[in-house]
Amino acid sequence: MEAIYATQDTFKDDRGLTKVRAIHNPNYKRHGTKSYVHLLHKYNFEPTKAGPYFWVNRPKQRGLVVEKFRAALGGRVTKERVLVKATSEPEATHGQVTAEDTQNDMMYLCKVTIGTPPQTLMLDFDTGSADCWKIEYGDGSNASGDCGVDTLNIGGLEIKAQTIELATKLSDEFVSNTGDGLLGLAFSKINTVQDGAEADPQATPVENMIEQKDIPKDSALFTSALYSSRDGATSKSFYTFGFIDQELVNSSGQQIHWTEVDNSEGFWAFSSESASVNGELVPMASNTAIADTGTTLALMSDDVVDALYAQIPGATYDYTNQGYIFPITVTVDDLPDFEVAIGDRSFLIQKEDLAFAPTDDGKNWYGGVQSRGFLNFDILGDTFLKSVYAIWDQGNLRFGLVPKLEKTQNLTPPSGTGTGTGTGNANVDDDAKTRVSSVTMAAAELIDPVSVPL
């Protein structure tokens, strides 16, 4: 690694590269069920465990029919798959899933500039997407508009001729976001740009970065270090582009563990063939996982999830929350050691991240690890990624990790716990008055987002 570090140091100094701070969005409100619904949309999977949200096939009528009659008097009838929610009314049909039902805001936002003179934007860095800025997103939220080409600057690294998706029409999900958009860090196979009715995928910023011939192969990567807002007095989360933070690697006391990446489906996918709970192995032959910074939870097979919560006192699967919950009174010492294999090495998920968010009644935690349903791969989101320093080596198609665990685990519930109404938006009016805009976040480099309650 010494030769690689030397190359990166030279490149970093020549370009004046810096860390890109990932600011914890002060408007973000943790909510377990909403985060799970977001993932149902984003990855379009069928749940295996019962809950109020599920998929149905509905007729989609094309013809000369007045909408309110909903009668098939002519035209072609097709089916569309729609995510719906159960209602409490016995005679009612399934309810529509709205922006209120899903987690629309981003937990972390990062500053980038686009164009000349530079325009500052606060974007969500998402390794589960390949779009930049935003046009159509896999979770059901969408924007439509045109595409332009301009220079993108991330942490001092200029990426020329980057396709920027310029939204002119937004769905409700995007309208309610704090950030200005999305910076996709997956692979261009899943880029959603279209030319008319035809798919016309565009290169991602990192792919464009690699194509700039003056960037050495050893610098064709980015890294992420995500931390919980529950820990410390200042925001420590960051990304780097073009170099590895050697100090953070050295502080782990371990060598970087590398595993091969399969990008054939557009994701950062790799082998993950086992997990363990308090040392008890849960084998997962031929299993794969993807790493996704745009996902807050970790989704795993039911065998793994059931084994995990069987070791947490009072844990139970809850229909209403559509996920595993456990009592808010559970202590750090009550929680099991939970490890996940990345390639041929296992990594511990720190205990505090097994507790994602309080339920609306404030009596339980919504677990940070939940069922992936019928999805055929695991999704390792921030619940996992906050326990590691991750190196996304696109030039060599490999994923690198070292452990990054907090010395003290924090299970203190956020302020205001137990004041919800069942929607997670008990204080919508107050929230609207105190929301921080992306412009304010970008201007306030010294903002202390950790001091803002979750």
DOVEX-524989 format. One record per residue: residue number from 1; x, y, z of N, C-alpha, C in turn. Coordinates in pm, whole numbers, plus 50000, padded with zeros to 5 digits. Example, Ala and Ser with C-alpha at 12.3 -4.5 7.8 and 13.67 -1.06 7.14 Angstrom:
2
seq nu nv nw cau cav caw cu cv cw
1 51319 49431 50780 51230 49550 50780 51320 49670 50780
2 51285 49775 50708 51367 49894 50714 51290 50003 50787
***
This chain:
454
seq nu nv nw cau cav caw cu cv cw
1 50081 49879 50000 50000 50000 50000 50085 50127 50000
2 50211 50115 50039 50293 50236 50051 50307 50307 49917
3 50326 50230 49809 50339 50290 49676 50209 50358 49635
4 50095 50293 49669 49965 50351 49637 49944 50481 49713
5 49978 50479 49843 49965 50600 49923 50052 50713 49868
6 50174 50680 49824 50265 50782 49771 50206 50847 49646
7 50148 50764 49558 50084 50816 49437 49968 50907 49473
8 49887 50864 49568 49771 50944 49608 49813 51074 49676
9 49919 51070 49755 49966 51192 49821 50009 51296 49718
10 50080 51251 49617 50124 51343 49511 50004 51402 49438
11 49910 51315 49403 49790 51359 49332 49708 51455 49418
12 49696 51423 49546 49620 51508 49638 49682 51646 49650
13 49815 51651 49664 49883 51781 49677 49875 51862 49548
14 49893 51793 49434 49889 51863 49306 49752 51925 49278
15 49647 51856 49317 49511 51903 49288 49449 51982 49403
16 49515 51983 49517 49457 52052 49631 49330 51985 49681
17 49330 51852 49686 49211 51777 49724 49187 51786 49875
18 49063 51786 49913 49025 51793 50055 48913 51692 50082
19 48893 51664 50211 48779 51583 50249 48649 51658 50217
20 48546 51584 50181 48413 51641 50161 48331 51609 50284
21 48296 51709 50357 48224 51687 50481 48081 51641 50454
22 48039 51535 50521 47902 51487 50513 47827 51541 50635
23 47748 51644 50612 47678 51710 50722 47552 51633 50756
24 47534 51607 50884 47411 51543 50926 47297 51643 50912
25 47200 51611 50829 47090 51701 50798 47008 51730 50924
26 47006 51854 50971 46932 51886 51094 46781 51871 51080
27 46731 51862 50957 46588 51842 50936 46547 51695 50936
28 46646 51607 50929 46616 51465 50918 46557 51412 51048
29 46445 51341 51038 46379 51280 51152 46379 51128 51132
30 46449 51057 51219 46450 50911 51208 46309 50855 51225
31 46275 50760 51140 46148 50689 51155 46164 50553 51088
32 46153 50446 51168 46183 50313 51117 46093 50268 51005
33 45961 50275 51025 45870 50224 50923 45880 50305 50795
34 45892 50436 50808 45906 50519 50687 46033 50484 50609
35 46139 50454 50681 46263 50415 50614 46247 50282 50542
36 46170 50190 50602 46146 50061 50538 46060 50078 50413
37 45958 50164 50420 45873 50190 50303 45956 50253 50191
38 46047 50342 50227 46139 50400 50128 46214 50290 50053
39 46258 50187 50126 46332 50079 50063 46242 49987 49981
40 46118 49968 50023 46024 49893 49941 46009 49959 49804
41 46004 50091 49803 45997 50166 49677 46129 50156 49600
42 46237 50183 49668 46366 50195 49599 46408 50064 49532
43 46387 49951 49604 46432 49822 49552 46317 49733 49506
44 46193 49781 49519 46079 49716 49456 46065 49569 49496
45 46087 49538 49623 46083 49398 49666 45954 49366 49741
46 45918 49239 49739 45799 49189 49806 45834 49149 49949
47 45763 49201 50050 45792 49160 50187 45756 49014 50211
48 45829 48948 50300 45794 48814 50345 45721 48818 50478
49 45731 48928 50549 45666 48941 50680 45549 49039 50668
50 45440 49007 50738 45317 49084 50725 45333 49225 50780
51 45262 49317 50718 45263 49456 50762 45163 49535 50680
52 45144 49662 50715 45044 49742 50645 45080 49778 50502
53 45208 49762 50462 45251 49803 50328 45283 49679 50244
54 45226 49673 50124 45248 49558 50037 45216 49599 49892
55 45254 49512 49799 45236 49540 49658 45110 49470 49606
56 45039 49537 49514 44925 49476 49445 44934 49509 49297
57 44868 49427 49217 44855 49455 49074 44718 49514 49049
58 44716 49632 48988 44590 49700 48961 44573 49722 48811
59 44449 49716 48764 44426 49746 48622 44466 49889 48590
60 44528 49904 48477 44563 50037 48429 44490 50056 48297
61 44383 50135 48298 44294 50146 48184 44345 50248 48083
62 44347 50207 47958 44375 50302 47850 44254 50302 47757
63 44194 50415 47735 44077 50421 47648 44000 50549 47670
64 43884 50556 47610 43805 50678 47615 43706 50673 47732
65 43760 50656 47851 43675 50642 47969 43699 50759 48062
66 43591 50820 48107 43604 50925 48207 43659 50862 48333
67 43760 50922 48392 43833 50862 48502 43742 50820 48617
68 43643 50901 48650 43565 50873 48771 43479 50748 48758
69 43449 50706 48635 43367 50586 48619 43449 50458 48633
70 43578 50463 48598 43667 50349 48610 43605 50223 48548
71 43543 50237 48436 43481 50123 48369 43549 50099 48237
72 43561 49974 48201 43634 49938 48079 43539 49938 47960
73 43519 50053 47900 43431 50064 47784 43509 50053 47654
74 43636 50051 47661 43714 50042 47540 43859 50067 47571
75 43945 50040 47477 44087 50060 47497 44156 49935 47548
76 44283 49948 47580 44364 49834 47620 44382 49834 47772
77 44356 49720 47834 44371 49707 47978 44507 49646 48009
78 44584 49712 48093 44712 49659 48138 44715 49660 48290
79 44813 49595 48345 44829 49590 48490 44949 49675 48532
80 44940 49736 48648 45055 49805 48705 45071 49762 48850
81 45197 49750 48892 45227 49709 49028 45237 49833 49116
82 45161 49836 49224 45149 49956 49306 45171 49918 49452
83 45249 49999 49522 45264 49980 49666 45146 50047 49736
84 45078 49970 49822 44959 50021 49891 44974 49996 50041
85 44883 50054 50116 44882 50031 50261 44742 49988 50304
86 44738 49900 50404 44610 49857 50458 44543 49973 50531
87 44413 49979 50525 44338 50083 50595 44255 50021 50707
88 44213 50104 50800 44134 50057 50913 43985 50048 50880
89 43945 50100 50764 43805 50097 50725 43772 49962 50663
90 43674 49888 50718 43647 49754 50670 43601 49747 50525
91 43532 49849 50477 43482 49848 50340 43574 49920 50242
92 43681 49975 50294 43768 50057 50208 43863 49970 50126
93 43898 50020 50010 44003 49955 49932 44137 49992 49993
94 44243 49932 49943 44376 49963 49994 44407 50110 49974
95 44475 50169 50073 44506 50311 50066 44627 50341 49981
96 44636 50462 49933 44749 50507 49854 44867 50540 49945
97 44986 50500 49903 45107 50534 49977 45151 50673 49931
98 45155 50767 50024 45185 50906 49992 45324 50943 50043
99 45361 51068 50018 45489 51119 50067 45496 51114 50219
100 45381 51120 50286 45379 51115 50433 45416 50978 50487
101 45404 50874 50403 45429 50737 50449 45574 50695 50436
102 45653 50772 50369 45789 50728 50339 45891 50831 50384
103 46013 50784 50409 46122 50873 50450 46179 50939 50325
104 46155 51069 50312 46195 51140 50191 46324 51219 50207
105 46356 51259 50331 46473 51341 50351 46600 51256 50357
106 46715 51319 50343 46843 51250 50346 46909 51271 50482
107 46976 51166 50532 47043 51178 50661 47169 51262 50651
108 47245 51246 50540 47370 51321 50522 47362 51400 50391
109 47418 51521 50391 47426 51603 50272 47569 51656 50256
110 47614 51662 50132 47753 51702 50103 47754 51817 50003
111 47850 51907 50024 47861 52024 49936 47942 51993 49811
112 47888 52028 49695 47961 52022 49569 47933 52152 49494
113 48011 52178 49392 47982 52292 49305 47972 52245 49161
114 47888 52313 49086 47865 52281 48946 47874 52409 48865
115 47947 52402 48752 47948 52510 48655 48048 52619 48683
116 48050 52719 48593 48137 52836 48603 48054 52960 48573
117 48040 53053 48667 48092 53046 48804 48025 52934 48881
118 48091 52882 48985 48039 52765 49053 47909 52792 49129
119 47813 52701 49114 47688 52703 49190 47698 52595 49297
120 47678 52633 49422 47692 52539 49533 47562 52464 49555
121 47574 52331 49569 47459 52245 49594 47491 52152 49711
122 47387 52115 49786 47399 52014 49890 47332 51887 49838
123 47412 51783 49815 47364 51661 49751 47375 51540 49843
124 47290 51444 49816 47293 51314 49883 47384 51222 49804
125 47496 51178 49863 47588 51087 49797 47534 50945 49814
126 47499 50880 49704 47422 50756 49708 47488 50649 49622
127 47549 50548 49687 47612 50439 49612 47511 50336 49564
128 47382 50360 49591 47277 50274 49538 47206 50336 49419
129 47260 50444 49365 47202 50513 49250 47314 50557 49158
130 47278 50588 49033 47379 50631 48936 47340 50761 48868
131 47253 50838 48931 47208 50965 48873 47270 51085 48941
132 47292 51189 48863 47343 51316 48911 47284 51426 48822
133 47211 51495 48873 47154 51552 48989 47028 51474 49026
134 46919 51489 48953 46804 51404 48973 46710 51411 48853
135 46665 51296 48813 46567 51286 48705 46461 51185 48742
136 46503 51063 48771 46410 50956 48810 46484 50870 48909
137 46423 50841 49020 46492 50767 49125 46418 50639 49153
138 46491 50534 49187 46435 50402 49200 46333 50386 49311
139 46325 50480 49405 46235 50461 49520 46094 50512 49494
140 46062 50549 49370 45928 50598 49340 45921 50749 49336
141 46013 50817 49403 46021 50962 49388 46079 50990 49252
142 46041 51101 49193 46089 51127 49057 46093 51274 49028
143 46170 51306 48927 46176 51441 48873 46192 51427 48723
144 46141 51522 48650 46158 51520 48505 46215 51653 48461
145 46286 51649 48352 46349 51771 48303 46447 51741 48193
146 46547 51824 48180 46645 51811 48074 46782 51778 48132
147 46875 51743 48044 47012 51714 48084 47106 51818 48024
148 47206 51855 48102 47310 51943 48053 47445 51884 48085
149 47550 51946 48034 47687 51901 48058 47764 52016 48119
150 47832 51990 48230 47904 52097 48297 48016 52037 48381
151 48093 52124 48445 48204 52081 48531 48154 52065 48674
152 48186 51950 48734 48148 51918 48871 48273 51919 48956
153 48268 51986 49071 48383 51991 49161 48344 51929 49295
154 48417 51822 49329 48393 51751 49455 48523 51748 49534
155 48528 51822 49642 48646 51822 49727 48773 51865 49655
156 48762 51956 49559 48877 52005 49485 48905 51929 49357
157 48838 51816 49336 48858 51737 49214 48758 51780 49108
158 48809 51831 48996 48723 51874 48887 48693 51758 48795
159 48564 51738 48769 48519 51634 48677 48449 51705 48563
160 48511 51702 48447 48463 51778 48332 48360 51698 48253
161 48278 51771 48180 48178 51712 48090 48088 51612 48161
162 48047 51647 48284 47957 51561 48359 47812 51590 48320
163 47737 51485 48290 47594 51502 48262 47522 51536 48392
164 47453 51649 48391 47377 51694 48508 47229 51690 48470
165 47150 51622 48549 47008 51609 48522 46934 51723 48590
166 46876 51810 48510 46818 51935 48560 46668 51921 48572
167 46619 51913 48693 46478 51887 48717 46395 52013 48698
168 46284 51998 48628 46188 52107 48614 46053 52071 48674
169 46032 51942 48704 45907 51897 48765 45940 51790 48869
170 45891 51807 48992 45926 51718 49102 45803 51652 49159
171 45819 51525 49201 45713 51458 49277 45714 51511 49420
172 45608 51480 49494 45597 51527 49632 45714 51479 49717
173 45765 51357 49688 45875 51304 49766 45998 51394 49757
174 46028 51445 49637 46144 51531 49621 46119 51671 49675
175 45995 51719 49661 45964 51854 49708 45992 51866 49857
176 45969 51758 49933 45985 51764 50078 46129 51743 50122
177 46221 51719 50030 46361 51700 50066 46427 51831 50106
178 46526 51821 50195 46607 51937 50229 46710 51964 50121
179 46771 51858 50070 46884 51872 49978 46843 51919 49841
180 46947 51947 49760 46926 51996 49625 46923 51884 49523
181 46952 51761 49565 46950 51653 49470 47038 51538 49511
182 47083 51466 49412 47145 51336 49431 47275 51329 49352
183 47378 51269 49412 47499 51238 49339 47519 51087 49346
184 47485 51020 49236 47491 50875 49231 47634 50825 49218
185 47669 50727 49301 47804 50673 49304 47807 50523 49275
186 47697 50473 49216 47696 50334 49170 47754 50330 49028
187 47706 50240 48944 47760 50225 48809 47653 50261 48707
188 47697 50309 48590 47606 50372 48494 47501 50278 48438
189 47514 50147 48460 47411 50055 48410 47274 50091 48466
190 47267 50147 48586 47138 50182 48645 47107 50331 48637
191 47185 50406 48558 47151 50546 48534 47020 50553 48457
192 46932 50645 48494 46795 50645 48441 46768 50748 48332
193 46871 50813 48278 46849 50911 48172 46791 50841 48049
194 46695 50908 47986 46634 50856 47863 46644 50959 47753
195 46655 50909 47629 46647 50991 47509 46516 50955 47442
196 46414 51036 47465 46281 50999 47422 46233 50881 47506
197 46194 50773 47439 46148 50654 47510 46260 50553 47529
198 46378 50583 47480 46489 50489 47487 46583 50521 47602
199 46629 50418 47670 46728 50437 47776 46858 50491 47717
200 46914 50590 47783 47039 50652 47738 47128 50677 47859
201 47174 50570 47926 47249 50588 48051 47376 50670 48031
202 47399 50761 48127 47514 50849 48123 47617 50806 48228
203 47743 50839 48202 47850 50804 48295 47832 50876 48427
204 47863 50807 48535 47857 50868 48668 47979 50957 48688
205 47979 51042 48790 48096 51127 48816 48225 51047 48834
206 48220 50935 48904 48343 50859 48925 48389 50795 48794
207 48297 50748 48712 48335 50694 48581 48399 50802 48495
208 48342 50922 48499 48404 51033 48426 48540 51069 48483
209 48551 51062 48616 48678 51090 48682 48786 50995 48631
210 48751 50868 48615 48846 50768 48568 48884 50794 48423
211 48789 50839 48343 48816 50862 48202 48908 50982 48178
212 48924 51068 48279 49019 51178 48266 49159 51119 48282
213 49230 51113 48174 49354 51034 48167 49463 51082 48261
214 49449 51203 48314 49553 51254 48403 49531 51212 48547
215 49432 51127 48572 49407 51075 48706 49467 50936 48716
216 49565 50913 48802 49627 50781 48812 49528 50676 48860
217 49551 50552 48818 49459 50444 48853 49447 50426 49004
218 49557 50449 49075 49553 50433 49220 49467 50537 49289
219 49427 50642 49214 49340 50746 49269 49198 50738 49215
220 49169 50633 49139 49036 50617 49081 48942 50553 49181
221 48923 50623 49293 48841 50570 49402 48783 50684 49484
222 48690 50646 49572 48641 50739 49674 48625 50660 49803
223 48613 50730 49914 48598 50664 50044 48487 50731 50123
224 48434 50658 50220 48329 50714 50306 48357 50677 50451
225 48339 50775 50539 48348 50755 50684 48225 50820 50745
226 48126 50739 50777 47999 50790 50830 47992 50762 50979
227 47945 50862 51053 47933 50852 51198 47790 50887 51238
228 47750 50838 51353 47617 50869 51406 47616 51009 51464
229 47502 51077 51450 47487 51210 51512 47473 51198 51662
230 47459 51074 51713 47446 51055 51858 47580 51065 51929
231 47690 51065 51853 47822 51053 51914 47906 51179 51891
232 47976 51221 51996 48070 51330 51981 48004 51466 51981
233 48089 51570 51972 48039 51707 51979 48041 51776 51844
234 48108 51718 51746 48114 51779 51614 48094 51671 51509
235 48053 51714 51391 48031 51621 51282 48164 51570 51230
236 48179 51436 51226 48304 51377 51180 48290 51309 51045
237 48168 51293 50994 48146 51217 50871 48207 51289 50751
238 48264 51210 50661 48325 51270 50541 48337 51167 50429
239 48359 51219 50309 48398 51140 50192 48532 51195 50143
240 48607 51114 50072 48722 51163 49997 48710 51111 49854
241 48766 51186 49762 48770 51145 49622 48915 51156 49573
242 48968 51043 49529 49104 51040 49475 49210 50999 49576
243 49174 50985 49704 49275 50945 49802 49210 50877 49922
244 49288 50794 49990 49247 50725 50112 49299 50802 50232
245 49216 50815 50336 49259 50879 50459 49347 50782 50537
246 49479 50799 50525 49572 50704 50587 49564 50706 50739
247 49538 50823 50796 49530 50834 50942 49418 50746 50997
248 49304 50746 50929 49191 50667 50975 49220 50517 50960
249 49285 50479 50851 49324 50340 50834 49420 50298 50944
250 49522 50380 50968 49623 50346 51071 49562 50338 51210
251 49464 50423 51239 49403 50424 51372 49324 50297 51399
252 49285 50225 51292 49212 50100 51311 49304 49988 51358
253 49435 50004 51335 49531 49901 51372 49527 49779 51282
254 49458 49790 51168 49444 49676 51078 49476 49716 50935
255 49511 49616 50856 49529 49636 50712 49393 49642 50644
256 49388 49711 50533 49263 49718 50457 49226 49578 50406
257 49103 49539 50432 49051 49413 50377 48983 49442 50245
258 49026 49375 50140 48970 49397 50007 48885 49278 49964
259 48776 49305 49895 48698 49198 49835 48654 49243 49696
260 48646 49147 49606 48613 49175 49466 48469 49222 49453
261 48447 49319 49363 48314 49374 49338 48259 49321 49207
262 48133 49283 49209 48059 49245 49089 47964 49359 49056
263 47994 49433 48950 47911 49549 48915 47817 49520 48798
264 47792 49393 48769 47714 49355 48651 47570 49407 48657
265 47518 49429 48778 47382 49482 48792 47382 49630 48827
266 47500 49692 48823 47508 49836 48848 47535 49874 48992
267 47547 49775 49083 47564 49802 49225 47704 49762 49272
268 47738 49807 49391 47861 49765 49460 47829 49633 49531
269 47836 49524 49457 47796 49393 49507 47918 49306 49533
270 47909 49220 49635 48020 49135 49673 47967 49014 49750
271 48052 48916 49769 48014 48796 49841 47996 48826 49990
272 47889 48769 50049 47864 48782 50193 47792 48655 50237
273 47870 48553 50272 47815 48418 50285 47794 48373 50429
274 47803 48464 50525 47772 48425 50662 47748 48549 50747
275 47681 48525 50859 47667 48624 50966 47678 48546 51096
276 47700 48618 51205 47704 48549 51334 47641 48636 51441
277 47575 48569 51537 47511 48635 51650 47569 48574 51777
278 47643 48658 51851 47713 48609 51970 47797 48485 51940
279 47862 48487 51824 47951 48379 51787 47883 48260 51720
280 47750 48258 51718 47678 48148 51653 47662 48180 51505
281 47720 48094 51421 47723 48118 51277 47587 48096 51213
282 47551 48187 51123 47433 48170 51038 47484 48164 50895
283 47497 48043 50837 47553 48032 50703 47457 48085 50597
284 47513 48143 50492 47433 48196 50381 47506 48162 50251
285 47500 48037 50210 47575 47991 50094 47539 48070 49969
286 47642 48114 49898 47628 48187 49770 47557 48322 49784
287 47545 48372 49906 47476 48499 49927 47563 48616 49882
288 47499 48719 49829 47567 48844 49795 47502 48959 49870
289 47576 49066 49880 47526 49188 49943 47571 49307 49860
290 47499 49418 49874 47544 49543 49815 47561 49644 49928
291 47653 49737 49909 47674 49847 50004 47609 49972 49946
292 47527 50039 50027 47446 50150 49978 47443 50263 50080
293 47514 50372 50050 47515 50488 50139 47383 50562 50138
294 47297 50534 50041 47166 50599 50034 47058 50525 50109
295 47096 50421 50184 47003 50342 50263 47041 50352 50409
296 46945 50382 50496 46977 50397 50638 46983 50263 50710
297 46898 50169 50673 46891 50040 50741 46985 49938 50677
298 46991 49818 50737 47050 49702 50672 46939 49601 50653
299 46924 49549 50532 46823 49447 50504 46892 49316 50476
300 46851 49210 50549 46914 49080 50537 46808 48971 50533
301 46851 48846 50509 46757 48736 50497 46683 48713 50628
302 46566 48652 50619 46486 48628 50739 46559 48537 50837
303 46638 48442 50788 46711 48354 50879 46806 48434 50968
304 46874 48529 50908 46968 48612 50984 46893 48705 51079
305 46792 48772 51027 46718 48870 51108 46650 48801 51227
306 46588 48685 51202 46523 48613 51312 46624 48571 51418
307 46742 48526 51374 46846 48483 51469 46897 48601 51551
308 46909 48717 51490 46956 48835 51561 46858 48874 51673
309 46731 48889 51639 46637 48940 51738 46598 48835 51842
310 46626 48708 51812 46605 48605 51914 46701 48623 52031
311 46810 48697 52009 46910 48720 52113 46896 48856 52181
312 46791 48932 52148 46768 49063 52210 46648 49052 52303
313 46664 49079 52432 46553 49064 52528 46431 49147 52489
314 46316 49081 52485 46191 49151 52458 46165 49184 52312
315 46256 49145 52222 46237 49177 52080 46121 49098 52023
316 46046 49161 51933 45934 49096 51868 45911 49159 51732
317 45854 49080 51641 45815 49138 51513 45680 49207 51531
318 45668 49331 51483 45548 49410 51503 45484 49443 51368
319 45358 49401 51351 45286 49423 51225 45275 49571 51192
320 45233 49651 51289 45208 49793 51262 45334 49865 51217
321 45446 49837 51281 45572 49901 51243 45639 49831 51125
322 45585 49716 51087 45639 49635 50977 45789 49610 50995
323 45824 49568 51117 45964 49539 51144 45983 49490 51286
324 46104 49445 51313 46138 49402 51449 46158 49525 51538
325 46105 49517 51660 46123 49621 51759 46171 49555 51889
326 46232 49636 51977 46268 49585 52109 46261 49699 52210
327 46245 49666 52338 46217 49769 52439 46324 49878 52446
328 46280 50001 52467 46371 50114 52477 46460 50101 52600
329 46420 50015 52693 46497 49995 52817 46614 49899 52801
330 46625 49835 52685 46737 49743 52661 46868 49821 52670
331 46968 49764 52735 47098 49828 52750 47197 49776 52647
332 47309 49844 52636 47414 49800 52544 47458 49659 52577
333 47471 49629 52706 47516 49496 52747 47414 49387 52711
334 47288 49424 52694 47185 49327 52656 47194 49288 52509
335 47258 49372 52427 47259 49349 52283 47370 49252 52244
336 47345 49168 52145 47444 49068 52104 47552 49127 52014
337 47664 49056 52004 47764 49087 51903 47713 49033 51769
338 47701 49122 51673 47646 49084 51542 47748 49116 51435
339 47792 49013 51364 47894 49029 51260 47840 48984 51125
340 47890 49051 51020 47850 49020 50882 47976 48998 50800
341 47977 48893 50719 48092 48862 50634 48094 48951 50511
342 48210 49010 50485 48237 49083 50362 48352 49008 50294
343 48321 48936 50188 48422 48846 50134 48451 48738 50236
344 48580 48720 50267 48618 48613 50360 48651 48664 50500
345 48601 48784 50535 48625 48837 50668 48497 48897 50726
346 48478 48880 50856 48357 48931 50922 48383 49065 50989
347 48281 49152 50987 48288 49284 51048 48172 49303 51144
348 48204 49360 51259 48106 49383 51363 48022 49507 51332
349 47891 49495 51348 47804 49613 51346 47793 49663 51490
350 47834 49787 51514 47836 49835 51652 47694 49835 51709
351 47688 49809 51839 47560 49782 51904 47463 49899 51896
352 47513 50022 51904 47421 50136 51903 47341 50144 51774
353 47398 50091 51664 47328 50099 51536 47229 49986 51515
354 47223 49891 51609 47115 49793 51607 46983 49856 51650
355 46990 49973 51713 46872 50051 51753 46863 50171 51660
356 46770 50166 51563 46767 50272 51462 46689 50395 51508
357 46563 50375 51548 46479 50490 51584 46370 50444 51681
358 46329 50532 51773 46217 50497 51861 46087 50483 51782
359 46002 50391 51825 45868 50383 51767 45787 50504 51812
360 45671 50523 51751 45594 50644 51777 45549 50657 51922
361 45528 50544 51990 45485 50552 52129 45602 50570 52226
362 45725 50567 52175 45842 50589 52258 45880 50472 52347
363 45813 50360 52333 45838 50246 52422 45939 50147 52367
364 45964 50153 52239 46050 50054 52174 46144 50120 52074
365 46251 50046 52042 46339 50082 51931 46294 50005 51807
366 46295 50070 51693 46283 50002 51564 46424 49957 51527
367 46440 49828 51502 46573 49774 51479 46639 49824 51352
368 46772 49835 51355 46847 49882 51239 46868 49778 51132
369 46841 49649 51165 46851 49539 51070 46712 49482 51051
370 46665 49475 50929 46530 49427 50900 46529 49330 50782
371 46412 49273 50755 46398 49170 50652 46411 49229 50511
372 46483 49155 50427 46493 49194 50285 46380 49135 50202
373 46287 49064 50266 46175 49005 50192 46224 48903 50090
374 46164 48910 49971 46201 48816 49865 46318 48867 49780
375 46379 48976 49820 46498 49024 49750 46608 48919 49760
376 46686 48901 49654 46785 48793 49654 46925 48839 49690
377 46937 48956 49750 47066 49002 49801 47042 49091 49923
378 47145 49100 50008 47137 49189 50124 47169 49333 50083
379 47116 49427 50160 47149 49568 50140 47211 49619 50269
380 47339 49651 50263 47410 49700 50381 47419 49852 50372
381 47325 49917 50440 47320 50063 50441 47397 50120 50558
382 47354 50238 50604 47430 50310 50706 47440 50234 50838
383 47342 50149 50869 47351 50067 50990 47481 49989 50992
384 47524 49940 50876 47653 49870 50866 47768 49968 50842
385 47749 50062 50751 47860 50147 50705 47914 50239 50814
386 47835 50269 50918 47886 50352 51026 47986 50279 51114
387 48000 50148 51095 48096 50070 51172 48228 50047 51100
388 48241 50101 50978 48362 50077 50899 48404 50204 50826
389 48532 50207 50790 48579 50305 50692 48582 50231 50560
390 48502 50278 50463 48482 50206 50337 48558 50272 50223
391 48623 50190 50142 48701 50237 50027 48641 50176 49901
392 48585 50262 49817 48513 50220 49697 48608 50236 49580
393 48685 50131 49552 48792 50136 49452 48736 50098 49315
394 48688 50199 49244 48622 50175 49116 48722 50138 49008
395 48843 50193 49018 48944 50163 48917 48987 50018 48916
396 48981 49953 49032 49022 49813 49044 48905 49720 49076
397 48783 49772 49073 48662 49695 49102 48677 49612 49229
398 48703 49682 49338 48713 49615 49467 48661 49708 49576
399 48624 49646 49688 48567 49719 49801 48655 49693 49922
400 48703 49801 49985 48795 49787 50096 48734 49837 50226
401 48775 49773 50338 48719 49807 50468 48824 49797 50578
402 48812 49884 50677 48873 49864 50808 48767 49897 50911
403 48773 49835 51030 48674 49866 51134 48685 50012 51179
404 48572 50070 51218 48567 50207 51269 48455 50212 51374
405 48488 50172 51496 48388 50156 51601 48404 50264 51707
406 48291 50316 51755 48295 50412 51864 48338 50342 51993
407 48421 50408 52072 48468 50348 52197 48355 50330 52297
408 48260 50424 52296 48145 50417 52385 48019 50408 52301
409 47935 50310 52330 47810 50293 52257 47698 50371 52324
410 47619 50439 52244 47520 50534 52294 47379 50489 52254
411 47299 50452 52354 47160 50413 52329 47062 50515 52387
412 47105 50638 52407 47017 50741 52459 46912 50778 52356
413 46783 50764 52386 46679 50803 52289 46686 50951 52260
414 46657 50994 52138 46656 51137 52106 46549 51210 52182
415 46566 51340 52199 46467 51420 52270 46335 51419 52192
416 46226 51427 52265 46094 51427 52201 46038 51290 52179
417 46112 51183 52221 46064 51048 52201 45930 51027 52271
418 45837 50965 52198 45707 50933 52257 45602 51038 52234
419 45634 51142 52154 45535 51247 52127 45469 51230 51992
420 45501 51119 51923 45447 51099 51789 45300 51064 51792
421 45239 51069 51674 45096 51040 51661 45071 50917 51578
422 45177 50851 51534 45160 50736 51446 45208 50766 51307
423 45232 50892 51275 45282 50928 51144 45426 50974 51149
424 45477 50997 51271 45613 51048 51284 45622 51196 51257
425 45507 51265 51249 45506 51408 51218 45414 51483 51313
426 45435 51462 51442 45347 51525 51541 45361 51676 51542
427 45477 51724 51507 45503 51868 51516 45536 51925 51379
428 45450 51893 51283 45477 51936 51145 45486 52087 51135
429 45394 52159 51199 45395 52305 51191 45524 52362 51249
430 45563 52308 51366 45686 52356 51428 45807 52321 51342
431 45806 52201 51283 45917 52161 51198 45930 52255 51080
432 45816 52292 51021 45819 52381 50905 45881 52515 50940
433 45859 52561 51064 45912 52691 51105 46062 52686 51131
434 46112 52567 51168 46253 52558 51210 46341 52486 51108
435 46287 52445 50995 46366 52372 50896 46481 52457 50846
436 46595 52394 50827 46714 52462 50776 46723 52434 50627
437 46737 52538 50546 46743 52519 50402 46881 52470 50360
438 46889 52411 50241 47017 52365 50190 47112 52482 50167
439 47057 52598 50132 47140 52717 50112 47209 52755 50243
440 47132 52752 50353 47188 52783 50484 47294 52682 50523
441 47266 52553 50497 47362 52449 50531 47492 52467 50455
442 47482 52500 50327 47602 52517 50244 47684 52636 50289
443 47616 52742 50333 47687 52863 50372 47753 52849 50509
444 47693 52768 50595 47740 52756 50733 47838 52640 50745
445 47961 52660 50702 48061 52554 50706 48084 52504 50848
446 48067 52590 50945 48096 52552 51082 47971 52508 51158
447 47863 52480 51085 47741 52435 51152 47771 52309 51232
448 47713 52299 51350 47732 52181 51434 47605 52098 51429
449 47587 52015 51326 47461 51943 51311 47437 51844 51423
450 47542 51801 51494 47526 51702 51599 47452 51760 51718
451 47458 51893 51734 47388 51954 51846 47238 51961 51825
452 47195 51933 51702 47051 51933 51671 46996 51795 51699
453 46892 51782 51784 46837 51649 51813 46790 51579 51688
454 46795 51446 51689 46750 51366 51576 46602 51391 51551
***
